[in-house]
Amino acid sequence: MFMSKLATLVCLLLLGEWGIGLPTGSVALAQTWQTPFERSQGQASATYAEAIAYYQRLAEAYPEVHIEEAGPTDIGRPLHAVVVSDGTSSNPADLRRAGNRILLILNGIHPGEPCGIDASMMLARDLVQQAELQPLLQRLAVVIVPVYNIGGALNRGDWARTNQVGPVAYGFRGNARNLDLNRDFIKADSRNARSFARLFHRWQPDLFIDTHTTNGADYPAVLTYIYTHPDKLPPALATYQQERLIPHMSAHMAEAGIPISPYVNVFGRTPDDGGMAAFLDLPRYASGYAALFQTLSVITEAHMLKPFSERVEATYHFLLGVAQHMNANHEALAAAIAAGKAEVRATERFAIHWETDRERVDSLLFHGYEGRYRPSAVTGQPRLYYDHSAPYQRNIPYYPYLKETTHSTRPVAYLIPQAYPELVERLQANAIQLRRLSQDTVLTVEVSYIDAWESRSRPYEGHFFHDKVTVRRDTQAIACYQGDWVAYTDQSGVAFLMHVLEPEAADSYFRWNFFDGILMRKEYYSAYVFEDEAAEMLAEDPVLRAAFAAEKARDSAFAASPWRQLTYLYEHSRHSEPTYTRYPVYRWWGSTALPLE
Ligand SMILES: [Zn+2]
C-alpha cells in the first residue's frame, strides 16, 4: 500500500470506502479527477465514451499521459491505446531504448466484465498524480487499451451477466459481429484482433494483462489468476515467472489483504469434487497468443459474486503490483526475456498441441465454501449451494502439468501461395517477415496431406473448427509462381509461424478453416466408363491387385460395395487429384537458393 494514514483518511472521507485512488494534494484535485466508478461509490462502471474522455483529459493535463488511435474495430470506432510513461516520449522504440519495460493492459475484451476498465483509469491517474507512485515510471511504461471490444461495450445494459453482482450497467460479451474476442487472437476474424496484433507488435510488451470477471464456482477469493502455462514458455521465461513474478504477486496481494487463488477450473461440480486443473491457454486466448512471442502474460478474473467495488479494488491492486514488480526487476526481466527469445530461436522441435496431464497430480491448499445440496424449488431435484457459514481450507487435487500431444520440427522456410491473401494479412499484422519469389520456379518441397480430420457439426465462433487433424508428409515438385510468399523460420516470430502454419497445431489456420478448399475433390468419374480402366489396372499391377484383394478380405462392407471398390481404384489411378487434401503451405528445407525479390 502506498497511502499514508492521513491520506488514507482523506481518501476514505472523500470517496467512501470504495476509494482506491489517492490524488495527493487538495480535495479539489481529487474531486476533479474522480472516475465514474468513484463518483458512484463503486456502483457504476465507466461507459466507453466516459473512459476515452477521461483519458483524453488526463493526456491534456499531464505530459506523462498520451492517448492515440490504434486501428479500426468492427463497430467503426477506433481502438485506443493510452501510454503512461515518464513523459520523455510516447514512442515504443524510444521508451525501450531508454531502458523501460513495457506493461500492456487489455480491458473490456468481455465488456460485461469491466473491472479492469475502471481500475486502469484510476491506475493511470494515480501513476501521474501520486508522488509515491511516480517512481514506478522510472523503468516502466504502461500501455492501456481502455476498451477492446468497443461494439460490445456500446451494447450496454444490466441483463447479460446472469450470475454477476453489479455494476449497475455494463456491456455485452459479443462484439459487433457477435464474436468472442478472447477466442479471436489467431483467426483474427475481427478488425479488433487485427488492429490489436499491430498494436501488440508495435509495443512488444514484456508483460501483458487481460482483465476479466469469472463465471463458475463460489469461494472466498476476490481475484483468481491465470499466468501463461509455464510449459508453453521457454525455460528462461518459465523460471522467471514461477520463481520471481508469481511469488512477488502473491506477497503483494497478501499485503494488500486481498485473497486470491489460481483460476478455479474444476473437474466436478465443486472445486473439491475431483480437484482443479491449470487452464490450458491455447493460442486463441490472450495469454496463449502472447506466449508465442515470449511475452509473459496473466489473465485476472475477479470473482463475479463479490461486490463490484471489491472486484475493481482487487484488479487495481493486481495491476499496481505487476507495475511495481516490473519497475523493480527491470534488468532481470529484460535478461529473462532476451534469454527466452534466444532459446526459442535455437529451438528445432516445437510442441504444437497439449492436453492436461491427468497422470501427474499435485495438491493445492484451497480456500473454499462447502458445497451442499438441498431440494430445488424449481425441479424438486437436489440443487447445489455454497454454504458461506462453512468456509474450509483443504488440500485438493491439482493438475498443473501439460502433456505434449503433437510436435513438429521447423523447416528452413514455409512457402505460401499468394492465393491466400487473408493469411498473409494476418502474418504481416503479426510482424512476420515475408519475402516474395522473383520468378516462376518448380521447387522440391515437403508437402503435408491432411490424412484425417473431424469438423464440428455446428459453428464455433464463426467456424466449423477441425478438432482432430493428422497429416502425412511427402516430397513433391511443386510449381511456385512469381510473387508467392516465403517465410523463413529464422526469425523472432518462429513460434507463432509454427503454431499457425502446422496443420496439427492446436489453433492452426488449417483448423480455423482457412484451407477448406482442399478438403473436396474437384473432379470425379462415371463408374460405367471407369470400370474398364479399373479392370485393366488390376490386370497390369500385381501389387495393386494384392492390396485390393486384401482390402476386400479385411472389410466385408467394402467387399459388398461396388462404389467403394471403384473409388478405391480411382484413388490409386493416375486421375486422382494430387491437390486433394494437400495442404498448400509447403515446407522448404533449403536445398538450393530461392529466387527472391
Ligand atoms: Zn471474460
Residues whose N, C-alpha, C, O or C-beta is under 5 A from the ligand:
A	BS01	ZN	H110 E113 H212 T213
